[in-house]
Amino acid sequence: MATYERIPNSVMQTTEYPETGYQEVSTNMQIFHSLESEVRSYIRCFPTVFKKSKEAYLFNEEGKRYIDFFAGAGSLNYGHNNDQVKRAILKYVQEDGILLSLDKATTAKRHFLKQISSIIFEPRGLQYKIQFTGPTGTNAIEAALKLARLVKGRSNIIAFTNAFHGMTLGSLTLTSNDLIRNRPYMNRSNVTIMPYDGYLGEGIDTIAYLRRFLEDNHSGIDLPAAVILETVQAEGGVHLATDQWLRDLEQVCRDFDLLLIVDDIQVGNGRTGTFFSFENAGIRPDIVTLGKSIGGGLPLSLVLIRPAIDQWKPGEHSGTFRGNNLAFVAGAEVLDYWKDEAFSQSVIHKSDLAAERFQTFQKKYEALNIKVRGKGLIFGLEFPSNNLAPKIAEHAFNLGLIIEVTGVKKNVLKFLPPLTIEEEVLQDGLDIIDAAIQATIA
Ligand SMILES: Cc1ncc(COP(=O)(O)O)c(C=O)c1O
């Protein structure tokens, strides 16, 4: 049985619970606070020691159960310890399968390549070469930036307001967030930030704005090599680009000879209801970055490259952990979910259920003026009132739900459950959000 100690927020270096000034820390968490760097983050919002997980549930050491509306920030789209994945991994290890191969050929990698080609590319009429990068999403972004600059022989890149593409230095140049970008280790070289869809207010065409800068060689903006975007800006507060905006952006890229890079690291892998987030818009990005759930819950990231621009020389971009074979095994398994339409339809169905509940929250808590944005199984619930979202998340945690607060103002609850979540568990989690809102405003 854990005992608890009250630690001042100043020691915890947290701003999560400023109104109390203290946070209770169980003694079984002490070592994380004393030994782990101050950079730790989610542990401050979800202060417990997790021990087990299954499907959409996490369990702490005391056996308390939490519903997971966070899904490893989108890396557990197919649930925790997915049975199919678990079986395949155990069998592979049991048979002494290769674990790390850099970029040598292995049977596990060949199977993964065959699966992605036959299940994802062929039915969609897509032709991409696949670059395996280091295992985190930001590695894929770094590679995509380098390749775009190499191919076009230009250094500027256009990114968007409220964008997030990872935490290594190249990725940070694309990121708008003031807290992580305006630092002495950073410079803003070679990136121009332009307004995302809706950023300048309703009815203002941000594509026309971008086009104006590009067509005028006295605008002060260097012709870029590429434009990079998220079709749903997850970390930025769940902002969605319309399909029309995406098509218009693609047209701008074609008109000015720019590469179009879609960062599908968080909202690819079925998060929006289709495997790629841009499928309904009908666009054909030159480069797509994939990460998180592409490894079936294990670290794996990819850059999909239109064959004509795959102009790397052998070894020109490398990294030791490009051959995480356990992730190939797991990733190949979860691609089976996309063999027919059923999985996609189930995501859309659960999306409708969630959207319905969010509408009832809007009515029930009218005074809070909750704004709801999302599609598939990513939704943002924006609470304009200061500090409400973190308090709701804290109450939700105490009631047994893991949900993240996001957005540059930290006022958006980000709903991101595993795509495989059962309807009943989904509804239970939504009940907890309801109860947490009530507890917060009580
Ligand atoms: C859209 C997007 N791109 C890139 C990244 C970086 O991925 P990673 O944290 O695996 O480096 C993230 C992470 O949240 C992301 O959401």
The ligand as an SDF file (V2000), in Angstrom:
LIG
                    3D

 16 16  0  0  0  0  0  0  0  0999 V2000
    2.6180   15.4710  -36.1170 C   0  0  0  0  0  0  0  0  0  0  0  0
    3.8210   15.0110  -35.3790 C   0  0  0  0  0  0  0  0  0  0  0  0
    4.9990   14.9710  -36.0060 N   0  0  0  0  0  0  0  0  0  0  0  0
    6.1160   14.5530  -35.3910 C   0  0  0  0  0  0  0  0  0  0  0  0
    6.0810   14.1450  -34.0750 C   0  0  0  0  0  0  0  0  0  0  0  0
    7.3370   13.6800  -33.4090 C   0  0  0  0  0  0  0  0  0  0  0  0
    7.2990   12.3260  -33.1720 O   0  0  0  0  0  0  0  0  0  0  0  0
    8.2430   11.6890  -32.0430 P   0  0  0  0  0  0  0  0  0  0  0  0
    7.7840   12.2300  -30.7320 O   0  0  0  0  0  0  0  0  0  0  0  0
    8.0540   10.2060  -32.1760 O   0  0  0  0  0  0  0  0  0  0  0  0
    9.6340   12.1290  -32.3680 O   0  0  0  0  0  0  0  0  0  0  0  0
    4.8750   14.1760  -33.3820 C   0  0  0  0  0  0  0  0  0  0  0  0
    4.8060   13.7670  -31.9700 C   0  0  0  0  0  0  0  0  0  0  0  0
    3.8520   13.9570  -31.2650 O   0  0  0  0  0  0  0  0  0  0  0  0
    3.7140   14.6160  -34.0470 C   0  0  0  0  0  0  0  0  0  0  0  0
    2.5320   14.6770  -33.4260 O   0  0  0  0  0  0  0  0  0  0  0  0
  1  2  1  0
  2  3  1  0
  2 15  2  0
  3  4  2  0
  4  5  1  0
  5  6  1  0
  5 12  2  0
  6  7  1  0
  7  8  1  0
  8  9  2  0
  8 10  1  0
  8 11  1  0
 12 13  1  0
 12 15  1  0
 13 14  2  0
 15 16  1  0
M  END
$$$$
